[in-house]
């Protein structure tokens, strides 16, 4: 079942054009509750991925309430806590926290919309989950060079892939921000070239281009012949003849490309798109960079997030363990 909704609300009625119907927990509570449910997911949540994740979470909660014969106006902190407790035995703590956040935010919206009197999830605490170190696999400098050297630069696909990886490594960029770039987002300002990255929430983040990333980008654009197509996608998909199309490369295609390039280079296939963000940050810190500046380059809201990508302590720990001589 698809979790994507396309809703066309008519006056005094609900008319879902496609996608799942409003869950039973909300339809049973009346038309106003059902309408506010739709309004929450269409007008209040703008990020597509968040919308889909929250919709799955609320649908699952609704199913659980239906099984236990709970109605919307019967919900209490005890009931929501019982659901969260059961959920914690089935899925990981971060996912449980996301489910609770979805329920809490929707109920807040329903309170404001005067559908329910209070938020039954407001006082419910999720499972404790503290992360001090990220799990994203990281490449060292030699492995990164090995990966790039294994790419066949005699093809437009090879030049594209090297340029894309280069932007992620040298700009600490998310894959979504990179594939969202248009040709005009790589531009010269004075003597330097800059990347304008498309971040979450429609924000733009500008980063000066490292000379290596600039070299990779120039080679790709020269071969692709797309430098003049300023409003068109920068990183594009390939057709069956291995030629560039005008379609924007999808992040899932980037993920598959990275797995393929890792195999070709003889590296672990555990590496992923986020590997290059963590690799760049770690290399920067190993060479004397600061967490504060790394945070600014990566466009993180908190230095704690940046610290999750820092693997400089791994080598230190291994060196210390080697001191245990028996």
PyMOL commands that set and color helices and strands:
alter all, ss='L'
color gray80, all
select helices_A, chain A and resi 24-27+31-44+48-67+72-74+77-87+93-112+141-149+156-171+175-179+183-185+200-202+211-224+251-265+273-286+291-298+303-308+312-321
alter helices_A, ss='H'
color red, helices_A
select strands_A, chain A and resi 6-7+16-18+186-189+192-198+204-208+236-238+244-248
alter strands_A, ss='S'
color yellow, strands_A
deselect
rebuild
show_as cartoon
